Amino acid sequence: MEGPLTERIAVNGAELAVEVTGAGERAVVLVHAGIADMRMWEPLLPELPPDRRIVRYDMRGFGASVLPPGPVSNARDLIALLDALELDRVALVGASFGGRVALEVASNWPERVRGLALLGSALPGRDWSARFREYDAAEEGALERGDLDAAVELNLRMWVDGSREPGEVEPSVRELVADMQRRIYELQEGVDAELESLDIDLRRIDAPTVVAVGEHDVEDFHAIARDLAASIPNAAGPAVVAGAAHLPALERPAEVARLIEPGL
């Protein structure tokens, strides 16, 4: 596989940091989680088929991509990115919030998606559990106090540790997610941006779809995975990735690559 080419690409009035690896005719686009940036995919890259063109990028307000004020549509940004890279039909791999973005694209532009992999994907319209609501309120309180350390740790406990104790998780995984999450807070603090979410009609998704969720992920996301697998016409799963929480591609890259390879 050829080495990475990192560049900045203008889309819809913003600049996204993009890294392209390989030069195959079939492209795979990796859409990161809302607690991460494109660095979360690093362990997965060497596990992917060598004859694919792999695209990973930072959405606005994540990693190396600044968040300008004003309306934001991550799905429209992704379509604009595909156009800029002259990619017609691609396989999308979305994690958590990135899964929701991938669902918006696959639902509204089904002709652009030839394969779909959803890893701990988010889905709007949920009746969130008491645990999730408690976490959300605690994070909001920590941010209002300006206590970024507490807010980062809340995210680590919820999403990285999941149903495990912190000592059961690889320290490098916690350290990376902590760094990515802190960067998100720094980029998004005080920016007057409004997220535009597009409607998702799961019945319109015609691409072969793989649904997976980490063994130790929050029960809300296990429920979402079951709903997605039952509602998307050509879906398989949900597969449960043993030994992982909300970011299975980061913790168990070889297993995730095996699961998603048929759709790539």
C-alpha positions as semicolon CSV with decimal commas, in nm:
position;residue;x (nm);y (nm);z (nm)
1;M;0,000;0,000;0,000
2;E;0,135;0,342;-0,091
3;G;0,222;0,586;0,184
4;P;-0,026;0,848;0,301
5;L;-0,085;1,177;0,126
6;T;-0,219;1,438;0,369
7;E;-0,381;1,751;0,234
8;R;-0,638;2,016;0,311
9;I;-0,945;2,022;0,090
10;A;-1,196;2,308;0,071
11;V;-1,560;2,201;0,106
12;N;-1,865;2,422;0,160
13;G;-1,669;2,714;0,303
14;A;-1,446;2,507;0,529
15;E;-1,117;2,321;0,498
16;L;-1,096;1,954;0,595
17;A;-0,776;1,769;0,675
18;V;-0,770;1,459;0,455
19;E;-0,532;1,166;0,427
20;V;-0,537;0,931;0,127
21;T;-0,357;0,597;0,136
22;G;-0,319;0,362;-0,160
23;A;-0,426;0,405;-0,520
24;G;-0,681;0,133;-0,588
25;E;-0,985;0,195;-0,805
26;R;-1,223;0,100;-0,523
27;A;-1,230;0,365;-0,252
28;V;-1,312;0,325;0,117
29;V;-1,392;0,634;0,325
30;L;-1,351;0,619;0,704
31;V;-1,575;0,854;0,906
32;H;-1,455;0,898;1,264
33;A;-1,650;0,899;1,590
34;G;-1,766;1,210;1,776
35;I;-1,510;1,151;2,052
36;A;-1,224;1,109;1,806
37;D;-1,061;1,224;1,485
38;M;-0,902;1,039;1,195
39;R;-0,624;0,913;1,421
40;M;-0,868;0,654;1,558
41;W;-0,831;0,461;1,231
42;E;-0,452;0,420;1,250
43;P;-0,459;0,058;1,380
44;L;-0,717;-0,041;1,118
45;L;-0,527;0,084;0,813
46;P;-0,276;-0,202;0,780
47;E;-0,560;-0,454;0,819
48;L;-0,758;-0,326;0,519
49;P;-0,728;-0,476;0,168
50;P;-0,409;-0,345;0,001
51;D;-0,582;-0,283;-0,332
52;R;-0,816;-0,016;-0,194
53;R;-0,784;0,362;-0,193
54;I;-0,837;0,452;0,173
55;V;-0,962;0,802;0,259
56;R;-0,982;0,929;0,615
57;Y;-1,049;1,285;0,720
58;D;-1,130;1,513;1,012
59;M;-1,479;1,660;1,016
60;R;-1,514;2,028;1,105
61;G;-1,414;2,090;1,467
62;F;-1,213;1,768;1,499
63;G;-0,842;1,694;1,480
64;A;-0,677;1,921;1,225
65;S;-1,001;2,070;1,084
66;V;-1,115;2,405;1,224
67;L;-1,486;2,469;1,295
68;P;-1,600;2,794;1,128
69;P;-1,913;2,962;1,267
70;G;-2,242;2,906;1,092
71;P;-2,441;2,603;0,973
72;V;-2,266;2,267;0,948
73;S;-2,382;1,961;0,755
74;N;-2,129;1,683;0,790
75;A;-2,317;1,474;0,534
76;R;-2,306;1,752;0,274
77;D;-1,937;1,804;0,356
78;L;-1,873;1,435;0,290
79;I;-2,049;1,448;-0,047
80;A;-1,848;1,761;-0,136
81;L;-1,529;1,579;-0,032
82;L;-1,614;1,284;-0,258
83;D;-1,672;1,527;-0,544
84;A;-1,340;1,703;-0,478
85;L;-1,158;1,368;-0,481
86;E;-1,351;1,263;-0,795
87;L;-1,494;0,957;-0,621
88;D;-1,825;0,841;-0,761
89;R;-1,926;0,540;-0,548
90;V;-1,746;0,443;-0,231
91;A;-1,766;0,213;0,068
92;L;-1,834;0,407;0,387
93;V;-1,714;0,295;0,730
94;G;-1,867;0,504;1,007
95;A;-1,805;0,489;1,381
96;S;-2,057;0,626;1,633
97;F;-2,142;0,982;1,522
98;G;-1,955;0,905;1,201
99;G;-2,200;0,619;1,153
100;R;-2,485;0,865;1,171
101;V;-2,314;1,081;0,907
102;A;-2,267;0,771;0,689
103;L;-2,636;0,686;0,733
104;E;-2,737;1,037;0,625
105;V;-2,527;1,001;0,310
106;A;-2,642;0,647;0,232
107;S;-3,006;0,747;0,280
108;N;-3,000;1,073;0,084
109;W;-2,742;0,981;-0,183
110;P;-2,774;0,601;-0,211
111;E;-2,618;0,608;-0,557
112;R;-2,286;0,723;-0,403
113;V;-2,253;0,430;-0,160
114;R;-2,163;0,077;-0,277
115;G;-2,098;-0,063;0,072
116;L;-2,165;0,045;0,430
117;A;-2,012;-0,057;0,764
118;L;-2,160;0,081;1,085
119;L;-1,949;0,044;1,402
120;G;-2,134;0,143;1,719
121;S;-2,336;0,377;1,500
122;A;-2,549;0,656;1,640
123;L;-2,907;0,702;1,524
124;P;-3,139;0,998;1,596
125;G;-3,474;0,972;1,769
126;R;-3,364;0,749;2,054
127;D;-3,516;0,726;2,399
128;W;-3,183;0,737;2,581
129;S;-3,121;0,534;2,894
130;A;-3,084;0,681;3,242
131;R;-2,711;0,606;3,229
132;F;-2,670;0,803;2,908
133;R;-2,872;1,097;3,041
134;E;-2,662;1,103;3,360
135;Y;-2,340;1,102;3,159
136;D;-2,468;1,381;2,931
137;A;-2,567;1,600;3,227
138;A;-2,235;1,537;3,404
139;E;-2,034;1,627;3,093
140;E;-2,236;1,945;3,045
141;G;-2,179;2,039;3,410
142;A;-1,804;1,979;3,385
143;L;-1,778;2,194;3,073
144;E;-1,980;2,473;3,233
145;R;-1,729;2,469;3,523
146;G;-1,442;2,476;3,276
147;D;-1,315;2,143;3,408
148;L;-1,187;1,980;3,090
149;D;-1,005;1,707;3,281
150;A;-1,332;1,592;3,439
151;A;-1,517;1,610;3,106
152;V;-1,249;1,405;2,931
153;E;-1,250;1,143;3,206
154;L;-1,629;1,115;3,188
155;N;-1,597;1,035;2,818
156;L;-1,325;0,780;2,880
157;R;-1,532;0,603;3,144
158;M;-1,845;0,602;2,927
159;W;-1,705;0,524;2,583
160;V;-1,358;0,371;2,622
161;D;-1,402;0,171;2,943
162;G;-1,769;0,092;2,888
163;S;-1,862;-0,197;3,115
164;R;-1,496;-0,249;3,218
165;E;-1,276;-0,091;3,481
166;P;-1,013;0,157;3,353
167;G;-0,732;-0,081;3,440
168;E;-0,873;-0,339;3,200
169;V;-0,825;-0,110;2,900
170;E;-0,500;-0,069;2,709
171;P;-0,350;0,258;2,847
172;S;-0,248;0,379;2,500
173;V;-0,612;0,362;2,388
174;R;-0,726;0,577;2,680
175;E;-0,441;0,822;2,620
176;L;-0,522;0,863;2,251
177;V;-0,894;0,913;2,305
178;A;-0,822;1,160;2,586
179;D;-0,601;1,362;2,350
180;M;-0,858;1,353;2,069
181;Q;-1,145;1,450;2,301
182;R;-0,953;1,739;2,456
183;R;-0,871;1,866;2,107
184;I;-1,242;1,860;2,020
185;Y;-1,329;2,071;2,323
186;E;-1,059;2,322;2,233
187;L;-1,168;2,352;1,871
188;Q;-1,541;2,380;1,938
189;E;-1,544;2,601;2,249
190;G;-1,721;2,931;2,190
191;V;-1,781;2,872;1,818
192;D;-2,131;2,971;1,706
193;A;-2,196;2,675;1,478
194;E;-2,528;2,500;1,418
195;L;-2,539;2,133;1,320
196;E;-2,775;2,045;1,037
197;S;-2,881;1,681;1,048
198;L;-3,047;1,532;0,742
199;D;-3,342;1,294;0,760
200;I;-3,254;0,925;0,758
201;D;-3,482;0,673;0,592
202;L;-3,322;0,335;0,651
203;R;-3,543;0,178;0,384
204;R;-3,371;0,386;0,114
205;I;-3,029;0,238;0,191
206;D;-2,963;-0,025;-0,073
207;A;-2,591;-0,086;-0,020
208;P;-2,477;-0,411;0,144
209;T;-2,438;-0,315;0,510
210;V;-2,248;-0,462;0,802
211;V;-2,357;-0,365;1,154
212;A;-2,124;-0,418;1,449
213;V;-2,098;-0,306;1,811
214;G;-1,838;-0,352;2,084
215;E;-1,904;-0,609;2,355
216;H;-1,848;-0,352;2,631
217;D;-2,034;-0,065;2,464
218;V;-2,327;0,112;2,629
219;E;-2,654;-0,083;2,599
220;D;-2,811;0,204;2,403
221;F;-2,575;0,129;2,115
222;H;-2,641;-0,243;2,129
223;A;-3,010;-0,156;2,088
224;I;-2,932;0,078;1,797
225;A;-2,726;-0,194;1,630
226;R;-3,016;-0,436;1,655
227;D;-3,254;-0,179;1,509
228;L;-3,020;-0,097;1,220
229;A;-2,965;-0,462;1,132
230;A;-3,341;-0,523;1,134
231;S;-3,436;-0,210;0,938
232;I;-3,176;-0,169;0,662
233;P;-3,285;-0,389;0,371
234;N;-2,948;-0,549;0,292
235;A;-2,789;-0,555;0,638
236;A;-2,595;-0,827;0,820
237;G;-2,547;-0,842;1,195
238;P;-2,529;-0,707;1,444
239;A;-2,189;-0,860;1,508
240;V;-2,053;-0,814;1,860
241;V;-1,679;-0,741;1,873
242;A;-1,536;-0,910;2,179
243;G;-1,297;-0,717;2,400
244;A;-1,397;-0,372;2,272
245;A;-1,621;-0,088;2,385
246;H;-1,745;0,203;2,172
247;L;-1,445;0,213;1,933
248;P;-1,393;-0,146;1,818
249;A;-1,181;-0,041;1,518
250;L;-0,931;0,113;1,760
251;E;-0,923;-0,175;2,006
252;R;-0,977;-0,478;1,781
253;P;-0,873;-0,370;1,429
254;A;-0,807;-0,718;1,287
255;E;-1,149;-0,845;1,393
256;V;-1,322;-0,535;1,257
257;A;-1,137;-0,563;0,926
258;R;-1,251;-0,924;0,894
259;L;-1,612;-0,825;0,958
260;I;-1,628;-0,535;0,715
261;E;-1,408;-0,668;0,431
262;P;-1,697;-0,820;0,228
263;G;-1,848;-0,472;0,177
264;L;-1,527;-0,292;0,092
